[in-house]
Amino acid sequence: MINEYLIPEPLIFNPLKHYLPFIRDFISFKISGQNVMDPKYLIKELKHLGTSVMDIYTGDLSQEKIFKEIKDILASKNLRSKEQYAAWVGTNFNNYKIISISDGSQWTLKYNDNVNRFVHLFPARLSPYTFRVKSNTLKSAILYLIFIGKDYVTEDDLNGARALTGLSPVKGVADTEAVTDMIEILRS
């Protein structure tokens, strides 16, 4: 999609889940008319957001800078191979390490069982320059901005966008407010 967001090996990182500038660029690209958008393909892309919660990085560092700093930290610890990294971080589901980079943000490193992409990377919970959001809230905001996009968000429009991925209608003020807040964050 957008070439400058390519992820270098050995990292695995989902910028649509964890990097606010990418999410904004993704939305802009989809509504720009530069591509023929297939709603079914978009829904498939959004499934990669999962169903739980995620932390999104909002700081000033580019992805390239983040990746370079993390790779430099791994190199300084001599964690260049899958085996060295696995021994350091652990291979069980609950094993992870948290590291800090130059802007003070913290990043979670987990093991991914892949020969080329064994460093699963995402912002740490409660890290500086991050916020936590429910997956369905983010999906709803993205869908709304791409397919509806009106400045004034109505419950009917919001539920229309949610229906595209089979999400149930918003159930109350708190759910509606969470999605409208996310829409505003993505618009900023």
Secondary structure, 3 states (H helix, E strand, C coil): CCHHHCCCCCEECCHHHHEHHHHHHHHHHHHCCCCCCCHHHHHHHHHCCCCCEEEEECCCCCHHHHHHHHHHHHHHCCCCCHHHHHHHHCCCCCCCEEEECCCCCEEEEEECCCCCCCEEEEECCCCCCEEEEEHHHHHHHHHHHHHHCCCCCCHHHHHHHHHCCCCCCCCCHHHHHHHHHHHHHHHC
